[in-house]
């Protein structure tokens, strides 16, 4: 039977330019036409569908980058269709439209996988911004999917990922892909907490050695007198306390990769031993009279400029020329601020899942604070702050005080932990007034998040006068501007 509502052929404003494709699913002809015109203006390719069947025909006919789906499609449920679309393409950002907004339906849509949620009548400028953000997010995911999928998620590297879309991180991704197939020594430069080990693991996993062991060693954490023995092994009786022979970490990594972090903190005797290995590719355990062939790739990392360390006399020049074959430079987080919220949201999802908490996201004031912070501890500091916030935040929305509040061991934090212990079943409950205030603030936060700070819309949804709503916001120190 011929389709009574055939899909319109996709169009683009510039035939010579490949445009992102947006699928619009709405049973109202006027709404589809209005959205089509708005999206074609910036040059998007648009596919239209009236129902679920046509939507899947669209997916079969052309690669779709973003989907806009109405909540009610006649007899069909838009959220159910969204879940079916995500089952087909789990990277597809889906923006839900509805004429009957409520906090409950908004949260339900997001929990079921929606990227965004807009209320009719649609503000077309807001819609275009949402589509642009969705495309940026999808582009990022696809850009680094090869790296992320390459990580073998085992007990040793849980949740390991590289996250970032800044130009400096894109350069790092290209470098990883370029050096991984080779067997040359790589030096990864970066401040503490920038992710040097993540880069080393990515290189290893994408290399022909990926199915063999990856062994990471922090040279600065092992005394100089033991480092050579720890890596190359020793024979029984080689030194006091050597009651039995040990093969060493290089032998354990046979066929794979050894990552030597803080290589700049090693002693001259160890640097000589490492240079000898890189030249001969043979291992001589401490106290042994003979050496054995070793098939191990070496990746080193340093927080300082090894060339300057050579000038200062703390690092051997001949070793520098051996390890500085393929350098990769990791920028500190303060120099790639566009990645801060991507990382923060990534860590929020990871630790919310681990802790079994349902988190809505970051309050606008928290986002501003995150983006303004100097991050001396780089990505590691950001990860730890988000993890602490997930564990201790009393609300599902994270505020600045959850990220930059008291230290974990301070008396103030102890009092805060105690006041919210009821979340884990303790009988130490807050007072009724405290609980009511907490509920009221969280309700207002969700309401303004949903309406993007539109007080008129928020008052209508809450069934309150605008003046009442302003009074409540003032009481809790909230501003509509924080949500726009």
C-alpha positions as CSV (number, residue, x, y, z in Angstrom):
1,X,0.0,0.0,0.0
2,X,1.3,3.5,-0.9
3,X,2.3,5.6,2.1
4,X,-0.5,8.3,2.5
5,X,2.1,10.6,4.1
6,X,5.3,10.1,2.1
7,X,8.5,11.5,3.5
8,X,9.6,14.8,1.9
9,X,12.8,14.6,0.0
10,X,15.7,16.1,2.0
11,X,16.9,19.5,1.0
12,X,19.9,21.7,1.8
13,X,20.5,25.4,1.3
14,X,23.9,24.9,-0.3
15,X,24.0,21.9,-2.7
16,X,27.8,22.0,-2.6
17,X,28.0,21.7,1.2
18,X,27.4,18.6,3.2
19,X,24.9,19.5,5.9
20,X,24.0,17.9,9.2
21,X,20.6,16.0,8.9
22,X,17.8,16.7,11.3
23,X,14.7,14.4,11.5
24,X,11.5,16.2,12.5
25,X,8.7,13.8,13.8
26,X,5.4,15.6,14.4
27,X,1.9,14.8,13.3
28,X,1.0,18.4,12.8
29,X,1.7,19.6,9.2
30,X,2.0,23.2,10.2
31,X,4.6,22.5,13.0
32,X,6.7,20.3,10.7
33,X,6.7,23.0,8.0
34,X,7.7,25.7,10.5
35,X,10.5,23.7,11.9
36,X,11.7,22.8,8.5
37,X,11.9,26.4,7.4
38,X,13.7,27.3,10.6
39,X,16.3,24.5,10.2
40,X,16.9,25.0,6.5
41,X,17.8,28.6,7.1
42,X,21.2,27.8,8.7
43,X,21.7,25.0,6.1
44,X,20.6,21.9,7.8
45,X,19.2,19.0,5.7
46,X,15.7,18.2,7.0
47,X,13.7,15.0,6.9
48,X,10.1,15.0,7.9
49,X,8.0,12.2,9.5
50,X,4.4,12.1,10.7
51,X,4.7,8.9,12.7
52,X,7.1,6.2,13.9
53,X,7.0,4.2,10.6
54,X,8.0,7.2,8.6
55,X,10.7,8.0,11.1
56,X,12.3,4.6,10.7
57,X,12.0,5.0,6.9
58,X,13.9,8.2,7.3
59,X,16.7,6.5,9.3
60,X,16.9,3.9,6.5
61,X,17.1,6.5,3.8
62,X,19.7,8.9,5.1
63,X,22.1,9.2,8.1
64,X,20.3,11.3,10.7
65,X,22.4,13.5,13.1
66,X,19.7,14.9,15.4
67,X,16.0,14.0,15.9
68,X,13.2,16.3,17.0
69,X,10.2,14.3,18.3
70,X,6.8,15.5,19.5
71,X,5.6,13.9,22.7
72,X,2.2,13.1,21.3
73,X,2.0,11.6,17.8
74,X,-1.7,10.9,17.5
75,X,-2.1,7.4,19.0
76,X,1.7,7.0,19.3
77,X,3.8,8.0,22.3
78,X,6.8,10.1,21.4
79,X,8.9,8.9,24.3
80,X,8.3,5.3,23.3
81,X,9.4,6.2,19.7
82,X,12.4,8.0,21.1
83,X,13.5,4.8,22.9
84,X,13.1,2.8,19.6
85,X,15.2,5.4,17.8
86,X,17.9,5.2,20.4
87,X,17.8,1.4,20.2
88,X,18.7,1.8,16.5
89,X,21.3,4.5,17.0
90,X,22.4,5.0,20.7
91,X,24.4,8.1,19.8
92,X,21.4,9.9,18.3
93,X,20.5,13.1,20.2
94,X,16.7,13.4,20.5
95,X,15.0,16.6,21.4
96,X,11.4,16.2,22.8
97,X,8.7,18.7,22.0
98,X,5.4,19.0,24.0
99,X,2.5,21.3,24.5
100,X,1.9,20.1,28.0
101,X,5.1,20.7,30.0
102,X,5.6,19.6,33.5
103,X,8.6,18.8,35.7
104,X,7.6,15.2,35.9
105,X,7.5,14.7,32.1
106,X,10.7,16.6,31.6
107,X,12.6,14.5,34.1
108,X,11.0,11.3,32.7
109,X,12.1,12.3,29.1
110,X,15.7,12.9,30.2
111,X,15.9,9.7,32.2
112,X,14.7,7.7,29.2
113,X,17.4,9.2,27.1
114,X,16.3,12.5,25.7
115,X,19.0,15.0,24.9
116,X,16.7,18.0,25.4
117,X,13.2,19.1,26.1
118,X,11.3,22.1,24.6
119,X,7.8,23.4,25.3
120,X,5.4,24.5,22.6
121,X,5.0,27.2,21.3
122,X,8.6,26.7,20.2
123,X,11.1,29.5,20.5
124,X,12.9,28.9,17.2
125,X,16.2,30.6,18.3
126,X,16.3,28.3,21.4
127,X,15.6,25.3,19.2
128,X,18.5,26.2,16.8
129,X,20.8,26.5,19.8
130,X,19.7,23.1,21.1
131,X,20.3,21.5,17.7
132,X,23.7,23.1,17.5
133,X,24.7,21.9,20.9
134,X,23.4,18.4,20.1
135,X,25.4,18.3,17.0
136,X,28.6,19.4,18.8
137,X,28.1,16.7,21.4
138,X,27.5,14.0,18.7
139,X,30.5,15.2,16.7
140,X,32.6,14.9,19.8
141,X,31.4,11.4,20.6
142,X,32.1,10.2,17.0
143,X,35.4,12.0,16.9
144,X,36.9,10.0,19.8
145,X,34.7,6.9,19.6
146,X,37.6,4.9,18.0
147,X,39.8,5.7,21.0
148,X,37.1,5.1,23.6
149,X,35.9,1.8,22.0
150,X,39.6,0.7,21.8
151,X,39.9,0.6,25.6
152,X,39.3,-2.9,26.9
153,X,37.1,-2.2,29.9
154,X,38.5,-4.6,32.4
155,X,39.1,-4.6,36.1
156,X,42.3,-2.6,35.7
157,X,41.0,0.3,33.6
158,X,37.3,0.8,34.7
159,X,35.6,3.7,32.8
160,X,38.8,4.8,31.2
161,X,38.2,7.5,28.6
162,X,39.7,10.5,26.9
163,X,37.3,13.4,26.9
164,X,37.8,16.7,25.1
165,X,37.0,18.6,21.9
166,X,39.3,21.5,22.2
167,X,41.9,22.0,19.3
168,X,44.7,20.9,21.6
169,X,43.0,17.7,22.5
170,X,42.1,17.0,18.8
171,X,45.9,17.3,18.1
172,X,46.5,14.8,20.9
173,X,44.0,12.3,19.3
174,X,45.7,12.7,15.9
175,X,49.1,12.1,17.5
176,X,47.9,9.0,19.3
177,X,46.5,7.5,16.1
178,X,49.7,8.3,14.3
179,X,52.2,6.9,16.7
180,X,50.2,3.8,17.9
181,X,51.0,1.5,15.0
182,X,54.8,2.2,15.4
183,X,57.1,0.7,17.9
184,X,59.1,3.8,18.6
185,X,59.5,5.2,22.1
186,X,57.0,8.0,23.0
187,X,57.4,10.8,25.6
188,X,54.2,12.3,27.0
189,X,54.6,15.7,28.5
190,X,52.1,17.3,30.8
191,X,51.4,18.7,34.3
192,X,50.3,16.4,37.0
193,X,46.7,15.3,36.5
194,X,46.5,16.0,32.8
195,X,46.0,12.4,31.8
196,X,49.4,11.2,30.7
197,X,48.7,7.6,31.6
198,X,45.4,7.7,29.7
199,X,47.3,8.7,26.6
200,X,49.9,5.9,27.1
201,X,47.1,3.3,27.5
202,X,45.4,4.6,24.4
203,X,48.7,4.2,22.4
204,X,49.2,0.7,23.8
205,X,45.6,-0.4,23.1
206,X,45.6,0.9,19.5
207,X,48.9,-0.7,18.8
208,X,49.7,-4.2,17.6
209,X,50.7,-4.9,21.3
210,X,47.2,-4.1,22.5
211,X,46.4,-7.8,23.5
212,X,49.5,-8.0,25.6
213,X,50.1,-6.5,29.1
214,X,50.3,-2.8,29.9
215,X,52.4,-2.0,33.0
216,X,52.4,1.5,34.5
217,X,55.2,2.5,36.9
218,X,55.5,5.7,38.8
219,X,59.3,6.2,39.0
220,X,59.0,8.9,41.6
221,X,57.2,6.5,44.0
222,X,60.0,3.9,44.1
223,X,63.3,4.5,45.8
224,X,66.2,4.9,43.5
225,X,67.9,1.9,45.0
226,X,65.0,-0.4,44.2
227,X,63.8,1.0,40.9
228,X,66.2,-1.0,38.6
229,X,65.5,-4.2,40.5
230,X,61.7,-3.6,40.4
231,X,61.8,-3.1,36.6
232,X,64.5,-5.5,35.4
233,X,64.3,-8.0,38.2
234,X,67.1,-9.5,40.3
235,X,68.6,-12.8,41.2
236,X,68.6,-14.4,44.7
237,X,71.2,-12.8,47.0
238,X,71.8,-9.8,44.7
239,X,71.5,-7.5,47.6
240,X,70.4,-7.6,51.3
241,X,66.8,-8.8,51.5
242,X,66.8,-10.5,48.0
243,X,65.8,-13.9,49.4
244,X,64.4,-15.1,46.1
245,X,64.7,-14.2,42.5
246,X,62.2,-11.8,40.9
247,X,61.6,-11.5,37.1
248,X,60.8,-7.7,37.2
249,X,58.0,-5.7,35.6
250,X,59.7,-5.6,32.1
251,X,59.5,-9.4,32.0
252,X,55.9,-9.3,33.1
253,X,55.1,-6.9,30.3
254,X,56.7,-9.1,27.6
255,X,55.1,-8.4,24.2
256,X,53.3,-5.3,25.6
257,X,54.1,-1.8,26.9
258,X,55.9,-0.4,30.0
259,X,54.8,3.1,30.9
260,X,57.4,5.0,33.0
261,X,55.8,8.0,34.6
262,X,58.0,10.8,36.2
263,X,61.0,9.7,34.2
264,X,62.6,13.0,35.2
265,X,62.8,11.9,38.8
266,X,65.1,8.9,38.1
267,X,68.7,8.7,39.3
268,X,71.7,8.7,36.9
269,X,72.4,5.0,37.5
270,X,68.9,4.0,36.5
271,X,69.1,6.3,33.5
272,X,72.2,4.4,32.4
273,X,70.3,1.1,32.8
274,X,67.3,2.3,30.8
275,X,69.6,3.7,28.1
276,X,71.3,0.3,27.8
277,X,67.9,-1.4,27.5
278,X,66.7,0.9,24.8
279,X,70.0,0.4,22.8
280,X,70.2,-3.4,23.2
281,X,66.6,-4.4,23.9
282,X,68.0,-6.9,26.4
283,X,67.4,-7.2,30.2
284,X,70.0,-8.0,32.8
285,X,68.5,-8.6,36.2
286,X,70.4,-7.1,39.1
287,X,73.2,-9.5,40.1
288,X,72.9,-11.6,37.0
289,X,75.8,-12.5,34.8
290,X,73.9,-12.7,31.5
291,X,71.1,-10.8,29.8
292,X,68.0,-11.9,28.0
293,X,66.2,-10.5,24.9
294,X,63.1,-8.5,25.7
295,X,60.2,-7.4,23.4
296,X,58.7,-4.4,25.2
297,X,57.7,-1.0,24.0
298,X,58.6,1.9,26.4
299,X,56.5,5.0,26.8
300,X,57.8,7.6,29.3
301,X,56.1,10.7,30.8
302,X,57.4,13.9,32.4
303,X,55.9,16.9,34.0
304,X,58.9,19.0,33.1
305,X,60.8,19.8,29.9
306,X,63.4,17.1,29.6
307,X,65.5,19.3,27.3
308,X,65.8,21.8,30.1
309,X,66.6,19.0,32.5
310,X,69.5,18.0,30.2
311,X,70.8,21.6,30.3
312,X,70.5,21.5,34.1
313,X,72.5,18.3,34.2
314,X,69.7,16.2,35.9
315,X,68.9,14.1,32.8
316,X,71.3,12.4,30.4
317,X,71.4,13.9,26.9
318,X,71.9,10.5,25.2
319,X,68.8,9.1,27.0
320,X,66.9,12.2,26.0
321,X,67.5,11.6,22.3
322,X,66.5,7.9,22.8
323,X,63.1,8.7,24.5
324,X,62.2,12.0,22.7
325,X,61.5,10.3,19.4
326,X,57.7,10.9,19.3
327,X,56.7,13.6,21.8
328,X,53.1,14.3,22.7
329,X,52.2,17.4,24.7
330,X,49.1,17.6,27.0
331,X,47.8,21.1,27.8
332,X,46.8,21.9,31.3
333,X,43.0,22.2,31.9
334,X,43.2,26.0,32.3
335,X,44.3,26.2,28.7
336,X,41.4,24.2,27.3
337,X,38.4,25.6,29.2
338,X,36.0,24.4,26.6
339,X,36.6,20.9,27.8
340,X,35.8,21.6,31.5
341,X,32.0,21.0,31.3
342,X,32.4,18.0,29.0
343,X,34.7,16.4,31.6
344,X,32.5,17.4,34.5
345,X,29.4,15.9,32.9
346,X,31.3,12.8,32.0
347,X,32.5,12.3,35.7
348,X,29.0,13.2,36.9
349,X,27.4,10.4,34.9
350,X,30.1,7.9,35.9
351,X,30.0,8.5,39.7
352,X,26.2,8.9,39.8
353,X,26.0,5.4,38.3
354,X,28.6,4.1,40.8
355,X,26.8,5.7,43.8
356,X,23.3,4.8,42.6
357,X,22.2,8.4,42.6
358,X,19.9,10.2,40.1
359,X,21.6,13.5,39.4
360,X,19.9,16.2,37.3
361,X,23.1,18.1,36.5
362,X,25.0,21.3,37.5
363,X,23.4,24.5,38.5
364,X,24.3,27.5,36.3
365,X,26.2,29.1,39.2
366,X,28.2,25.8,39.6
367,X,29.0,25.9,35.8
368,X,30.3,29.4,36.1
369,X,32.5,28.5,39.1
370,X,33.9,25.4,37.3
371,X,34.7,27.4,34.2
372,X,36.4,30.2,36.2
373,X,38.5,27.9,38.4
374,X,42.3,27.7,37.6
375,X,42.5,23.9,38.1
376,X,46.0,23.5,39.5
377,X,45.3,19.8,39.8
378,X,44.0,19.6,36.3
379,X,41.6,16.8,35.2
380,X,42.4,14.8,38.3
381,X,41.3,17.7,40.6
382,X,38.1,18.1,38.5
383,X,37.3,14.4,38.8
384,X,37.8,14.3,42.5
385,X,35.6,17.4,43.1
386,X,32.8,16.0,41.0
387,X,33.1,12.6,42.7
388,X,32.9,14.3,46.1
389,X,29.9,16.3,45.0
390,X,28.0,13.2,43.8
391,X,28.6,11.5,47.2
392,X,27.8,14.5,49.5
393,X,25.4,16.8,47.6
394,X,22.0,16.9,49.3
395,X,20.2,17.7,46.1
396,X,20.0,16.2,42.7
397,X,21.4,19.5,41.3
398,X,25.0,20.3,42.1
399,X,25.8,23.7,43.4
400,X,29.1,25.6,43.9
401,X,29.3,24.7,47.6
402,X,29.1,21.0,46.7
403,X,32.2,21.4,44.5
404,X,34.2,24.0,46.4
405,X,32.9,23.7,49.9
406,X,34.7,22.6,53.1
407,X,37.5,20.1,53.0
408,X,36.3,16.5,53.6
409,X,38.0,16.4,57.0
410,X,36.8,19.8,58.2
411,X,34.3,20.1,61.1
412,X,31.9,22.0,58.8
413,X,31.8,19.0,56.4
414,X,31.3,16.6,59.3
415,X,28.2,18.7,60.4
416,X,26.9,18.8,56.8
417,X,27.3,15.0,56.4
418,X,25.5,14.4,59.7
419,X,22.6,16.7,58.8
420,X,22.0,14.7,55.6
421,X,22.6,11.2,56.9
422,X,18.9,10.5,56.4
423,X,19.7,9.8,52.7
424,X,21.4,6.6,53.7
425,X,18.7,5.5,56.2
426,X,20.0,7.0,59.4
427,X,17.5,8.2,62.0
428,X,19.4,11.5,62.3
429,X,16.9,13.4,60.3
430,X,16.9,17.1,59.6
431,X,14.1,19.2,61.1
432,X,10.8,19.6,59.2
433,X,11.6,23.2,58.4
434,X,15.0,22.2,57.0
435,X,13.5,19.4,54.9
436,X,10.8,21.7,53.6
437,X,13.3,24.4,52.6
438,X,15.5,21.8,50.9
439,X,12.5,20.5,48.9
440,X,11.3,24.0,48.0
441,X,14.8,25.0,46.7
442,X,15.1,21.8,44.6
443,X,11.6,22.3,43.2
444,X,12.5,25.9,42.2
445,X,15.7,24.8,40.7
446,X,14.1,22.1,38.6
447,X,11.2,24.5,37.6
448,X,13.6,27.2,36.4
449,X,15.9,24.7,34.7
450,X,12.9,23.4,32.7
451,X,11.6,26.9,31.8
452,X,15.2,28.2,31.3
453,X,14.5,31.1,33.7
454,X,11.2,32.2,32.2
455,X,9.3,33.4,35.3
456,X,6.0,33.7,33.5
457,X,6.1,30.1,32.3
458,X,7.4,28.9,35.7
459,X,4.6,30.7,37.5
460,X,2.0,29.2,35.2
461,X,3.4,25.7,35.6
462,X,3.6,26.1,39.4
463,X,0.1,27.6,39.7
464,X,1.5,30.6,41.6
465,X,1.6,34.4,41.0
466,X,4.8,35.8,39.5
467,X,5.3,38.0,42.7
468,X,5.1,34.8,44.9
469,X,7.7,33.1,42.7
470,X,10.0,36.1,42.9
471,X,9.7,36.1,46.7
472,X,10.5,32.4,46.9
473,X,13.5,32.9,44.6
474,X,14.8,35.7,46.8
475,X,14.3,33.6,49.9
476,X,16.6,30.9,48.5
477,X,19.1,33.1,46.8
478,X,18.2,32.1,43.3
479,X,18.1,34.2,40.2
480,X,16.3,33.6,36.9
481,X,19.4,34.7,35.1
482,X,21.3,31.7,36.4
483,X,19.0,29.4,34.3
484,X,18.9,31.3,31.0
